[in-house]
Amino acid sequence: MKVSTLLCVSSILHSFVDGNELACITNVTGGTDYFPDKVKPVESKFWSVTYWNTYKIVANTKVGETYLLYQCGTQPPASQLNGSHAAVLSVPLPEVNVLYTTMIPFLEILGERERIAAYLGNMAYVASPCVNKLYDEGKIKEVLNPYNATSIKNIPLNITSFVGTADNTAFETQIRVSDDDEDTNLGTYEWIKFYSLFFNKEQTANEVFSATKARYTCAEENAGLLSCGDEKKPVVLWASYSAYCGGWDVAICPNYYCEFAAACNAKLLSSKTQGSIYSALCFRNYMTTEEFVAFGKDADVWIYTSPGFDTTLANFTGDLANFTSVLNKQVFDTQGSGSDAWFEERLAEPGTLSYEDSWNG
């Protein structure tokens, strides 16, 4: 009886590997769980994962696609090779392409920066100094037109590419990421777990998400304590001017900045209609200057959310001179780390907000 029990315990102990494998395995042991480190969504709504011993099925529920990921060195189960999955991949992936700069920080946090084979866009918009260094060294390629196979040179079309919800590039295997469809900051950030599934870095993803969530929650609580007893909530204008779209872009809720404002006990000005100008280039409405002045002139604080604030504000000085935020020098921008860093890093740093005073008038 004792021998039998010991054998049973021994069998259980040896049915797990010591952490997820970060390379191909050469000897496959039947009954072994090769993914002892697992993730699951807690804050996110649009992805899920189911584990088996040698493979996992990842789903983007926003687009209704699944991806069969099997441990490198094993064979994908024949029962799953029925054409129902958008991709069948051996993990960890040796290299990937990324379509958006917002994807880069997630891979960097996971320690997988050097897996990036190509950026599917203009490298001039990439803020990461380390990724730019790899590009300068020829280790990361630039693909200016990822939608045209004939324009892609020196990069195999079978490299797995992370793309957005609705994108269709010329690359054969595409993993759709719908993080920007989430309606909470932590829900968006939790897509780091989704990325981790393709590199067997679940343990890292769990650790960094847990730490980030703790910091984010702490910041919310501190903001609430600091604003406790305030008789009036500060009114915040979140807006900028788009010369390309032909009007003023203002906040619309729900969105990540609405959550930040609520956490800081502030009132964020938002508009369901946006304005009376429809931009055929940008596919939505924008405010005229007259509408914008009426909308935002009494806000206590103005956060300018695009590059080129100095030129724009100078061009509209006559219209903006009597803004409460301008008179009180409470106008800020998001360009403290450069024109593109905010857009690249924001999704991966939900607990960090940094603005630079931008009004010089």
KOLLO-236363 format. One line per field, with one value per residue (C-alpha): y, x, z; residue number from 1. Coordinates in Angstrom, 2 decimals, always signed. Layout:
N
y (Y,...)
x (X,...)
z (Z,...)
k (NUM,...)
***
This chain:
361
y (+0.00,+2.38,+1.47,+2.02,+5.44,+6.47,+5.44,+7.46,+10.56,+10.08,+9.85,+13.10,+14.90,+13.85,+14.72,+18.38,+20.03,+22.73,+25.73,+26.17,+25.13,+28.08,+25.93,+22.73,+19.52,+16.43,+13.73,+13.69,+11.97,+10.79,+12.29,+15.25,+18.70,+20.87,+24.05,+24.07,+27.89,+29.01,+32.26,+33.18,+36.46,+38.22,+41.78,+41.15,+40.22,+39.31,+36.44,+33.02,+29.95,+26.23,+23.98,+20.34,+18.56,+19.39,+22.09,+25.05,+26.64,+30.42,+32.34,+35.94,+36.03,+39.50,+38.17,+34.54,+33.08,+30.34,+29.47,+25.99,+26.29,+23.06,+22.61,+22.54,+18.97,+17.43,+16.80,+18.72,+16.45,+15.00,+15.62,+19.37,+19.48,+19.94,+23.44,+25.07,+27.08,+30.28,+29.14,+26.03,+27.03,+25.43,+27.40,+29.20,+31.17,+31.80,+35.21,+37.49,+40.62,+43.43,+45.78,+48.49,+50.29,+49.58,+45.90,+46.54,+47.32,+44.12,+42.01,+44.05,+43.53,+39.78,+39.82,+38.92,+42.08,+40.18,+37.90,+40.81,+40.12,+43.13,+46.18,+46.38,+50.13,+53.15,+52.82,+56.60,+56.20,+53.67,+55.27,+52.33,+53.10,+49.41,+48.44,+51.31,+50.06,+46.58,+48.15,+50.13,+46.88,+45.20,+42.77,+44.17,+44.89,+47.63,+46.81,+50.01,+48.28,+45.01,+44.68,+44.12,+40.88,+42.17,+45.09,+42.87,+42.04,+39.84,+38.81,+35.41,+35.72,+32.77,+34.64,+34.93,+38.51,+40.18,+42.40,+44.31,+43.21,+43.95,+43.95,+41.64,+41.88,+39.89,+37.63,+34.11,+33.68,+36.46,+36.63,+39.18,+41.33,+43.20,+44.91,+48.33,+46.93,+46.43,+49.17,+49.21,+49.98,+46.75,+44.79,+46.22,+45.61,+42.01,+41.22,+40.83,+37.36,+36.77,+37.63,+35.44,+32.34,+32.42,+32.40,+30.14,+33.14,+32.75,+32.96,+36.32,+37.63,+36.64,+38.28,+41.60,+41.81,+41.18,+43.84,+46.35,+45.78,+46.37,+49.67,+50.75,+49.99,+51.78,+54.86,+54.86,+54.65,+57.41,+59.67,+59.09,+59.95,+63.11,+64.34,+63.39,+66.40,+68.49,+70.52,+70.78,+68.26,+69.78,+69.87,+68.36,+69.03,+66.16,+67.48,+68.49,+69.91,+67.76,+69.65,+66.39,+65.69,+69.36,+69.96,+69.61,+66.11,+65.79,+62.98,+60.38,+57.90,+55.09,+55.20,+54.86,+58.59,+58.51,+55.84,+57.92,+60.96,+58.99,+57.54,+61.04,+62.39,+64.74,+65.57,+64.86,+66.80,+64.40,+64.60,+61.81,+63.67,+64.98,+67.92,+69.04,+68.51,+65.06,+64.13,+61.79,+61.21,+60.23,+58.69,+60.59,+64.00,+66.81,+70.15,+73.52,+76.09,+77.88,+74.64,+73.81,+77.20,+76.82,+73.24,+73.69,+77.31,+76.85,+73.67,+73.94,+71.73,+71.03,+67.95,+68.30,+64.80,+65.13,+66.24,+69.79,+71.54,+74.63,+75.33,+74.58,+76.71,+79.57,+79.40,+79.65,+82.10,+84.53,+81.82,+80.25,+83.26,+83.38,+79.66,+79.20,+76.52,+78.89,+81.87,+79.68,+77.97,+74.58,+73.21,+70.01,+67.60,+63.93,+64.57,+64.37,+61.38,+62.41,+62.68,+58.94,+57.42,+58.11,+56.23,+53.35,+52.87,+53.88,+50.48,+48.76,+51.32,+51.80,+53.02,+55.74,+59.12,+61.82,+65.22,+68.17,+71.77,+72.95,+76.47,+79.26,+82.08)
x (+0.00,+2.79,+4.78,+1.72,+1.12,+4.74,+4.61,+1.44,+3.00,+6.15,+4.05,+2.27,+5.53,+7.00,+3.96,+4.99,+8.03,+9.87,+8.17,+7.07,+9.64,+11.31,+12.77,+11.98,+11.96,+13.76,+12.23,+8.46,+7.16,+3.58,+1.21,+3.48,+1.95,+4.35,+2.50,+2.54,+2.53,-0.87,-2.72,-6.38,-8.20,-9.50,-10.02,-10.13,-13.29,-12.03,-9.57,-9.44,-7.21,-7.69,-4.73,-3.91,-0.63,+1.17,-0.98,-3.21,-6.03,-6.09,-9.20,-9.76,-13.46,-13.89,-13.20,-14.17,-10.76,-8.81,-5.11,-3.75,-0.37,+1.55,+4.81,+7.78,+9.13,+5.66,+3.07,-0.21,-3.16,-4.73,-8.20,-7.54,-6.20,-9.62,-9.26,-11.18,-8.23,-6.99,-3.41,-1.57,+1.77,+4.69,+5.60,+7.59,+7.59,+11.10,+10.24,+7.26,+6.25,+4.29,+1.90,+1.54,+3.99,+1.63,+2.56,+6.26,+6.19,+4.27,+6.98,+9.71,+8.18,+8.04,+11.74,+10.99,+12.19,+14.74,+12.03,+10.75,+11.70,+10.00,+7.96,+5.14,+5.17,+7.45,+10.21,+10.22,+7.20,+8.83,+9.81,+11.62,+15.38,+16.24,+14.06,+15.53,+19.02,+18.13,+16.81,+20.05,+21.98,+19.86,+18.26,+14.75,+13.41,+11.03,+8.04,+6.43,+3.58,+2.69,-0.52,+1.24,+3.21,+5.27,+6.57,+7.87,+11.53,+13.92,+11.26,+9.54,+5.78,+5.30,+6.53,+3.71,+2.41,+0.53,-2.13,-5.23,-8.83,-9.66,-6.27,-5.34,-1.70,+0.07,+1.68,+0.29,-0.19,-1.86,-2.73,-5.45,-5.02,-8.09,-6.66,-7.99,-11.53,-11.42,-13.15,-10.91,-7.21,-6.45,-8.52,-6.35,-3.11,-4.02,-3.44,+0.18,-0.97,-2.33,+1.06,+2.83,+1.00,+2.97,+6.34,+5.49,+6.12,+2.98,+4.87,+6.40,+3.03,+1.32,+4.02,+4.10,+0.32,-0.14,+2.45,+0.99,-2.55,-1.39,+0.29,-2.73,-5.14,-2.88,-2.77,-6.58,-6.88,-4.32,-6.09,-9.35,-7.76,-6.11,-9.40,-11.46,-13.35,-12.94,-16.10,-15.77,-14.45,-11.92,-13.23,-10.83,-10.75,-9.16,-8.82,-6.59,-6.84,-6.41,-5.45,-5.69,-9.26,-10.24,-11.52,-11.22,-11.09,-12.64,-13.20,-15.91,-16.74,-16.28,-12.55,-9.33,-9.11,-12.65,-11.51,-8.49,-10.68,-13.10,-10.23,-8.88,-12.29,-12.37,-15.13,-14.07,-15.82,-17.07,-19.35,-21.40,-21.74,-18.14,-19.16,-20.86,-17.96,-17.87,-14.40,-14.42,-10.70,-11.16,-14.66,-16.22,-17.28,-15.12,-15.93,-15.64,-13.55,-16.73,-18.19,-14.93,-14.68,-18.21,-17.44,-14.09,-13.49,-14.49,-12.49,-10.01,-7.40,-6.69,-4.76,-3.64,-3.43,-1.53,+1.89,+2.33,+0.56,+2.79,+1.93,-1.77,-2.18,-0.28,-2.57,-5.68,-4.42,-7.28,-9.88,-8.22,-6.91,-9.84,-9.90,-9.79,-7.09,-4.99,-5.35,-4.35,-1.52,-3.12,-2.59,-0.54,+0.45,+1.49,+4.84,+7.18,+9.04,+8.74,+5.99,+5.32,+6.17,+2.74,+0.90,+3.40,+3.74,+0.37,-1.32,+1.56,+1.85,-1.67,-0.39,+1.84,+0.70,+3.19,+2.38,+4.57,+3.45,+2.84,+1.45,+3.95,+1.51)
z (+0.00,+0.94,-2.18,-4.33,-2.75,-3.25,-6.89,-7.33,-5.75,-7.83,-10.97,-10.11,-9.38,-12.68,-14.72,-14.83,-16.35,-14.41,-16.01,-19.60,-22.18,-23.91,-26.70,-28.58,-26.58,-27.83,-25.65,-25.25,-22.14,-22.34,-19.80,-19.09,-18.83,-20.81,-19.81,-16.00,-16.08,-17.31,-17.85,-17.92,-18.53,-15.46,-16.72,-20.49,-22.38,-25.83,-25.48,-23.84,-23.71,-23.04,-22.16,-22.83,-22.06,-25.31,-26.88,-26.12,-28.06,-27.94,-28.99,-29.99,-29.22,-30.72,-34.21,-33.63,-34.45,-32.68,-32.86,-32.12,-30.40,-29.81,-27.95,-30.32,-30.45,-30.19,-32.87,-33.15,-32.36,-35.52,-34.09,-34.21,-37.77,-39.28,-40.67,-37.85,-36.54,-38.17,-37.50,-36.29,-34.79,-32.99,-29.87,-28.76,-32.01,-33.31,-34.80,-35.43,-37.29,-35.65,-37.42,-34.77,-32.51,-29.57,-29.85,-29.29,-25.52,-24.76,-26.43,-24.74,-21.29,-21.98,-22.93,-26.56,-28.33,-30.39,-31.76,-33.85,-37.47,-39.03,-38.25,-40.77,-41.19,-41.14,-38.55,-38.18,-35.90,-33.56,-30.25,-28.62,-28.65,-28.38,-31.35,-33.35,-32.48,-33.73,-36.92,-37.39,-36.95,-39.64,-37.17,-37.67,-41.13,-42.24,-44.44,-45.66,-47.48,-45.72,-47.74,-51.09,-51.45,-54.39,-52.32,-49.53,-50.05,-48.05,-45.52,-45.80,-46.08,-43.72,-40.63,-38.11,-37.88,-35.06,-36.65,-35.54,-35.39,-39.03,-40.77,-43.64,-44.65,-47.34,-44.73,-44.62,-40.87,-38.91,-35.22,-34.55,-31.46,-30.20,-27.13,-28.15,-28.20,-24.43,-22.44,-19.35,-18.95,-17.14,-19.65,-22.39,-20.53,-19.77,-23.44,-22.37,-21.31,-24.81,-26.33,-23.78,-25.03,-28.28,-26.49,-23.50,-21.24,-19.15,-15.86,-16.82,-17.98,-14.74,-12.65,-14.51,-14.79,-11.08,-10.22,-12.67,-11.44,-7.86,-8.84,-10.85,-8.02,-5.56,-7.81,-8.02,-4.24,-3.70,-6.19,-4.36,-1.02,-2.38,-3.82,-0.77,+0.55,-2.61,-3.02,-6.80,-9.27,-11.69,-15.25,-17.79,-21.53,-23.49,-27.04,-29.95,-33.43,-36.54,-39.68,-41.64,-40.50,-40.55,-37.03,-33.28,-31.81,-28.34,-25.86,-26.29,-23.53,-22.66,-23.24,-21.27,-20.45,-19.04,-16.59,-15.60,-14.99,-12.82,-10.79,-10.19,-9.16,-12.16,-14.63,-18.20,-20.96,-23.63,-26.63,-28.18,-31.49,-31.59,-33.80,-37.01,-39.44,-41.03,-42.25,-45.24,-44.60,-40.95,-41.15,-38.26,-37.03,-35.66,-34.05,-35.72,-33.86,-32.78,-31.41,-29.68,-27.96,-26.58,-25.53,-23.79,-22.79,-19.14,-18.44,-15.57,-17.23,-20.90,-21.98,-25.60,-27.06,-30.35,-31.59,-32.89,-30.03,-30.22,-33.86,-33.40,-30.30,-31.93,-34.98,-32.79,-30.17,-30.79,-30.26,-27.25,-25.36,-22.94,-22.13,-18.35,-18.76,-20.89,-18.55,-15.59,-17.52,-17.02,-20.54,-20.85,-23.59,-23.91,-25.59,-22.62,-24.10,-27.75,-30.33,-30.66,-27.27,-25.73,-28.46,-28.43,-24.69,-23.20,-23.56,-21.78,-18.96,-17.57,-14.23,-15.65,-16.90,-17.80,-19.21,-20.03,-19.64,-23.17,-22.99,-23.57,-24.39)
k (1,2,3,4,5,6,7,8,9,10,11,12,13,14,15,16,17,18,19,20,21,22,23,24,25,26,27,28,29,30,31,32,33,34,35,36,37,38,39,40,41,42,43,44,45,46,47,48,49,50,51,52,53,54,55,56,57,58,59,60,61,62,63,64,65,66,67,68,69,70,71,72,73,74,75,76,77,78,79,80,81,82,83,84,85,86,87,88,89,90,91,92,93,94,95,96,97,98,99,100,101,102,103,104,105,106,107,108,109,110,111,112,113,114,115,116,117,118,119,120,121,122,123,124,125,126,127,128,129,130,131,132,133,134,135,136,137,138,139,140,141,142,143,144,145,146,147,148,149,150,151,152,153,154,155,156,157,158,159,160,161,162,163,164,165,166,167,168,169,170,171,172,173,174,175,176,177,178,179,180,181,182,183,184,185,186,187,188,189,190,191,192,193,194,195,196,197,198,199,200,201,202,203,204,205,206,207,208,209,210,211,212,213,214,215,216,217,218,219,220,221,222,223,224,225,226,227,228,229,230,231,232,233,234,235,236,237,238,239,240,241,242,243,244,245,246,247,248,249,250,251,252,253,254,255,256,257,258,259,260,261,262,263,264,265,266,267,268,269,270,271,272,273,274,275,276,277,278,279,280,281,282,283,284,285,286,287,288,289,290,291,292,293,294,295,296,297,298,299,300,301,302,303,304,305,306,307,308,309,310,311,312,313,314,315,316,317,318,319,320,321,322,323,324,325,326,327,328,329,330,331,332,333,334,335,336,337,338,339,340,341,342,343,344,345,346,347,348,349,350,351,352,353,354,355,356,357,358,359,360,361)
***
